[in-house]
Amino acid sequence: MNRIKEVLKDKGISQTWLAKQTGKSYNTINEYSRNVRQPSLEDLYKIADILNIEAKDLLKAKTNLND
C-alpha cells in the first residue's frame, strides 16, 4: 500500500503533473494513487525524490483487509 494520493493532496500537486515529471502515463500514476497497482522500487524512489520526501514516507502498512 502506498500514500501517493495523500501526499499529492497534502502538497497540492496533481497526478497529471507527477505523470509528466516521472515520464509515466496519467493512467499509471492514477493506478498507483488508487493502490490498484504498486510502483516498482525504482519508481517509488523516483516519485519520492520528485516530491522531496523520503521513500518510506510513501509507504503505509495495511492495517485491515478493507484498506
QUITA-V58739 format. One record per helix or strand of 3 or more residues. SS is the DSSP state (H for helix, E for strand). FROM is the first residue (numbers start at 0). TO is the last residue. If there is no record, write none. Layout:
SS|FROM|TO / SS|FROM|TO
This chain:
H|3|10 / H|14|21 / H|25|32 / H|40|50 / H|54|57
